[in-house]
Amino acid sequence: MRNLLLAVFFAALNCLAGGAALGAAPIPEQPWVGTWIIALRGGSCHEIYRLRADGTMLVTSAEEVAESKFQISSQPNENGFYKMVDTITKDNGKKDCSGQVTVAGRTVTQFIRFHPSGNMFLMCEEDALEKCIGWFVRQKGLDS
């Protein structure tokens, strides 16, 4: 009987935790919403991503300013990554941190994986850690 009560207790606790592992920080409903920054080229260039709840994004990178629409999976996959499909809707035609000019209409698929704190994420080309751009850090107070 004691084992049955313990099993029920832990099952209820797991449900209350939203199925997350015990001790893990809860992730907000849309954890990607906000302003994020990444340092590139050894810190000599920064990209700022402003992801909005309506599925639009504003990105600044060196001289580039771009707008896009994105869709992101509601749950992470078995590897812990959210799938993000992003389509550029506008670009000012100037070079980004990599020296490239982004073309409006371009669609890219990326994968993001959150740090347990919820204040950083990795953006990767695949749902694996081998081909990642780096850590994006949440910028509090800059949300739009």
Buried (B, 14 or more C-beta within 10 A) or exposed (E): EEEEEEEEEEEEEEEEEEEEEEEEEEBEEEBBBBBBBBBBEEEEBBBBBBBBEEBEBBBBBBEBBBBBBBEBEEEBEEEEBBBBEBBBBEBEEEEBBBEEBBEBEEEEEBBBBBBEEBBBBBBBEEBEEEEBBEBBBBBEEEEE
